[in-house]
Amino acid sequence: MSLDDRLRKLTRRIWAVIRRGVVVSYDERKNPRLMVRGSHDRTPVELFLPYGFSYQPPANGEVVYFSEQGDEDLAYATGVTGGNARPPTDYAGDVIFWGIKGQRIRFKEDGSIDISGTKVTINGVEWDTHRHTGVQSGGSTSGGPI
């Protein structure tokens, strides 16, 4: 192998260490795996998720992935964006857990928490539609949800 061939191979491996792509498909059977379309190829990428978090990334989500020593058979990612679906944060310090349909839990920098969604269920009780029985009108206090 000539020196030029070896340099081309080394250059390809260096460029392959950090790449950006678009999610084509997702397979959760063994280790979560993404099929990612990069600039000119399709690469299987293992998705590492932080402990306690689980999600199925949307198709066409963007991902930055890393390949150990430039070997794309050892590619992994630590997260996927939802593209334009991501809600804006209002203030520095806000943290938002959100879903692709607009549902979200927002921890605001002022210490308050906002929860929104088409249906919010807490311990099996639908927040917007639950009713209390045995309530007397006036200044009485009701019992817990039914």
C-alpha positions as CSV (number, residue, x, y, z in Angstrom):
1,M,0.0,0.0,0.0
2,S,1.4,3.4,-1.0
3,L,1.9,6.3,1.4
4,D,-0.9,8.2,-0.3
5,D,-3.3,5.2,0.2
6,R,-2.4,5.0,3.8
7,L,-2.9,8.7,4.3
8,R,-6.3,8.6,2.6
9,K,-7.3,5.7,4.9
10,L,-6.1,7.6,8.0
11,T,-7.9,10.7,6.9
12,R,-11.2,8.8,6.4
13,R,-10.9,7.3,9.9
14,I,-10.2,10.7,11.4
15,W,-13.3,12.2,9.7
16,A,-15.4,9.3,10.8
17,V,-14.7,9.8,14.5
18,I,-17.4,12.5,14.9
19,R,-20.3,12.7,12.4
20,R,-23.7,14.1,12.1
21,G,-26.7,12.4,10.5
22,V,-30.4,11.9,10.3
23,V,-32.4,9.0,12.0
24,V,-33.8,6.7,9.4
25,S,-35.1,4.0,11.7
26,Y,-35.0,2.7,15.3
27,D,-34.7,-0.8,16.7
28,E,-35.0,-1.4,20.5
29,R,-34.8,-5.2,20.5
30,K,-31.4,-5.7,22.1
31,N,-29.4,-2.5,22.5
32,P,-31.3,0.6,21.2
33,R,-30.0,1.0,17.7
34,L,-30.5,3.8,15.2
35,M,-30.0,3.5,11.4
36,V,-28.5,6.9,10.5
37,R,-28.1,8.5,7.1
38,G,-25.0,10.5,7.0
39,S,-23.5,12.5,4.1
40,H,-23.1,9.4,1.9
41,D,-24.0,6.2,3.8
42,R,-26.3,4.5,6.2
43,T,-24.7,3.5,9.5
44,P,-26.1,1.4,12.5
45,V,-25.5,3.5,15.6
46,E,-26.0,2.3,19.2
47,L,-28.0,4.8,21.2
48,F,-26.7,5.4,24.8
49,L,-29.4,6.9,27.0
50,P,-28.8,8.4,30.5
51,Y,-29.9,6.1,33.3
52,G,-33.6,6.5,34.0
53,F,-34.5,7.9,30.6
54,S,-36.0,6.0,27.7
55,Y,-37.5,7.2,24.4
56,Q,-38.0,6.2,20.9
57,P,-36.4,8.9,18.7
58,P,-38.5,10.4,15.8
59,A,-37.6,9.6,12.2
60,N,-35.7,12.5,10.7
61,G,-34.4,13.5,14.1
62,E,-30.8,14.7,14.0
63,V,-28.0,13.0,15.8
64,V,-24.3,13.5,16.4
65,Y,-22.5,10.2,16.7
66,F,-19.0,9.0,17.5
67,S,-17.1,6.1,16.2
68,E,-14.4,4.6,18.3
69,Q,-11.0,5.0,16.5
70,G,-13.0,6.0,13.4
71,D,-14.4,2.5,13.1
72,E,-18.1,2.9,12.1
73,D,-18.9,-0.6,13.3
74,L,-18.3,0.9,16.8
75,A,-20.6,3.9,16.4
76,Y,-22.7,5.3,19.3
77,A,-24.8,8.4,20.0
78,T,-25.8,9.9,23.3
79,G,-29.0,11.7,22.2
80,V,-31.3,12.7,19.3
81,T,-32.9,16.0,18.6
82,G,-36.5,16.4,17.7
83,G,-35.8,19.1,15.1
84,N,-38.2,22.0,15.0
85,A,-40.6,20.3,17.5
86,R,-38.4,21.4,20.5
87,P,-40.2,24.0,22.6
88,P,-38.3,27.2,23.3
89,T,-37.2,27.9,26.9
90,D,-38.3,31.2,28.3
91,Y,-35.4,31.8,30.7
92,A,-31.9,30.6,31.4
93,G,-32.2,27.8,33.9
94,D,-35.5,26.4,32.5
95,V,-35.6,22.6,32.0
96,I,-38.2,21.0,29.8
97,F,-39.1,17.4,29.3
98,W,-41.2,17.3,26.2
99,G,-42.8,15.0,23.7
100,I,-43.3,15.3,19.9
101,K,-47.0,16.1,20.3
102,G,-46.4,19.2,22.4
103,Q,-46.8,17.7,25.9
104,R,-44.3,18.9,28.4
105,I,-43.2,19.3,32.0
106,R,-41.4,22.6,32.5
107,F,-39.2,23.2,35.5
108,K,-39.0,27.0,35.6
109,E,-36.1,29.0,36.8
110,D,-38.4,30.7,39.4
111,G,-39.0,27.3,41.1
112,S,-42.5,26.7,39.7
113,I,-43.4,23.6,37.5
114,D,-45.8,23.7,34.6
115,I,-47.4,20.5,33.2
116,S,-49.3,20.5,30.0
117,G,-50.7,17.9,27.6
118,T,-53.9,16.8,26.0
119,K,-54.5,14.4,28.9
120,V,-52.6,14.5,32.2
121,T,-52.9,11.5,34.5
122,I,-51.5,11.4,38.0
123,N,-51.6,8.0,39.8
124,G,-54.3,6.8,37.5
125,V,-56.5,9.9,37.9
126,E,-57.2,12.2,34.9
127,W,-56.3,15.7,36.2
128,D,-58.8,17.6,34.0
129,T,-61.9,15.4,34.4
130,H,-61.8,13.9,37.9
131,R,-64.7,14.6,40.3
132,H,-65.2,14.5,44.0
133,T,-68.3,13.1,45.7
134,G,-69.8,14.1,49.1
135,V,-68.8,17.7,48.8
136,Q,-71.1,20.3,50.5
137,S,-71.4,23.6,48.8
138,G,-69.9,26.5,50.7
139,G,-66.6,26.4,52.6
140,S,-66.3,22.6,53.0
141,T,-63.2,20.7,52.0
142,S,-63.5,17.8,49.7
143,G,-61.9,14.4,50.1
144,G,-59.4,12.9,47.6
145,P,-60.1,12.2,44.0
146,I,-62.2,9.2,43.1
